[in-house]
């Protein structure tokens, strides 16, 4: 019975590690490859950092934004290409994922270093 419990525990740990790897992939911007900094929705439903460069001035009143995932081109109303992404909605769920994962990372690091200091 003890061996079965140990095997179950190992399987659960492996599944948790796989979820962590997937989460790490999900919280990185496809444009800049960094952890999202205020993710915003593009009209195609993909997200990019609000601070990512990307919009290029198309005219005096429009900017082009191209999705780094599906390559959809979107026109956004803006006279300033650096402000074009201000017209997009923040992906709150993704931002909470980022906040939660970075908090968990810091908590893990803190408890890890605390346990090393006590050895």
Secondary structure, DSSP 4 states (H G I P E B T S, - for coil): -HHHHHHHHHHHHHHHHHHHHHHHHHTB-TTT-SB-SSEEE-TTS-EEETT----EE-SSSEEEEE-TTT--EEEEE-SSGGGGGGGSPB-HHHHHHHHHHHHHHHHHHHHHHHHHHH-
